[in-house]
């Protein structure tokens, strides 16, 4: 019986470098890449993002068609002004984030439902990089998707009624158009944060959509003085300030003691997201998956 041995390295020849440990090392870019692959391997991702784009672009196109037949609402307004642009972007802005909330929440609750989150945390024992990576992926995908939807909306509206095409040199037009994208991204991150906290798909979706569509509107109808100071601090109400015209911001809104400025309001929305993510991160480190 003979044994073979590897030849000893000769003088001046570098020793072989063992890359196994380096290849297995967990880094944040690799965690982000893994979360990116998880998102895009689901067929529902394509359907959900497609629905969001169709909702926003379709509503804007329908508005433009109605304006071609009944132009009364935009008569007297400057073509492409911020008032005109906001008029056809706002309806889509209210509906398009809904499927994005569902997708964002399921990004994390889906793993809890199937139990695959245990494998994820086994690969990334620190856990917090997983949550941070999901935030990066959801924010990026949502921002790009809504930017495409807003671009299609303005192109379709301008093609149907030239007066609806944005005048990018007009005051506040760029801010309102970008604000629609930022608002939808913030609301999607709110869905992710609530999903990370509750760890249940139905509960997370119901909570966020119920808060945005029902609770905030119901509170607006309750005549009680203290609520006038609470309403401007609610996530959707505050965050939507970045999409409003200067006249809307200056005139205030019914039932509110004050109206946040566009960027202050958006900061309030991001504050909600940050606080919920912080609580979810604490629960992630202290509670089993």
Secondary structure as the mmCIF struct_conf table of DSSP 4:
data_model
#
loop_
_struct_conf.conf_type_id
_struct_conf.id
_struct_conf.beg_label_comp_id
_struct_conf.beg_label_asym_id
_struct_conf.beg_label_seq_id
_struct_conf.end_label_comp_id
_struct_conf.end_label_asym_id
_struct_conf.end_label_seq_id
HELX_LH_PP_P HELX_LH_PP_P1 UNK A 6 UNK A 10
TURN_TY1_P TURN_TY1_P1 UNK A 11 UNK A 12
HELX_LH_PP_P HELX_LH_PP_P2 UNK A 13 UNK A 18
HELX_RH_AL_P HELX_RH_AL_P1 UNK A 20 UNK A 24
HELX_RH_AL_P HELX_RH_AL_P2 UNK A 28 UNK A 40
TURN_TY1_P TURN_TY1_P2 UNK A 41 UNK A 41
HELX_RH_AL_P HELX_RH_AL_P3 UNK A 43 UNK A 69
HELX_RH_3T_P HELX_RH_3T_P1 UNK A 71 UNK A 74
TURN_TY1_P TURN_TY1_P3 UNK A 75 UNK A 76
BEND BEND1 UNK A 77 UNK A 77
HELX_LH_PP_P HELX_LH_PP_P3 UNK A 78 UNK A 78
TURN_TY1_P TURN_TY1_P4 UNK A 79 UNK A 80
HELX_RH_AL_P HELX_RH_AL_P4 UNK A 82 UNK A 114
TURN_TY1_P TURN_TY1_P5 UNK A 115 UNK A 116
HELX_RH_AL_P HELX_RH_AL_P5 UNK A 117 UNK A 123
BEND BEND2 UNK A 124 UNK A 124
TURN_TY1_P TURN_TY1_P6 UNK A 125 UNK A 126
HELX_RH_AL_P HELX_RH_AL_P6 UNK A 128 UNK A 160
HELX_RH_3T_P HELX_RH_3T_P2 UNK A 162 UNK A 164
BEND BEND3 UNK A 165 UNK A 165
TURN_TY1_P TURN_TY1_P7 UNK A 168 UNK A 169
BEND BEND4 UNK A 170 UNK A 170
TURN_TY1_P TURN_TY1_P8 UNK A 171 UNK A 172
HELX_RH_AL_P HELX_RH_AL_P7 UNK A 173 UNK A 198
HELX_RH_AL_P HELX_RH_AL_P8 UNK A 201 UNK A 209
HELX_RH_PI_P HELX_RH_PI_P1 UNK A 210 UNK A 215
HELX_RH_AL_P HELX_RH_AL_P9 UNK A 216 UNK A 221
BEND BEND5 UNK A 222 UNK A 222
TURN_TY1_P TURN_TY1_P9 UNK A 225 UNK A 226
HELX_RH_AL_P HELX_RH_AL_P10 UNK A 227 UNK A 230
HELX_RH_3T_P HELX_RH_3T_P3 UNK A 231 UNK A 233
BEND BEND6 UNK A 234 UNK A 234
HELX_RH_AL_P HELX_RH_AL_P11 UNK A 235 UNK A 239
HELX_RH_3T_P HELX_RH_3T_P4 UNK A 240 UNK A 243
BEND BEND7 UNK A 244 UNK A 244
HELX_RH_AL_P HELX_RH_AL_P12 UNK A 246 UNK A 251
TURN_TY1_P TURN_TY1_P10 UNK A 254 UNK A 255
BEND BEND8 UNK A 257 UNK A 257
HELX_RH_AL_P HELX_RH_AL_P13 UNK A 262 UNK A 286
BEND BEND9 UNK A 287 UNK A 287
#
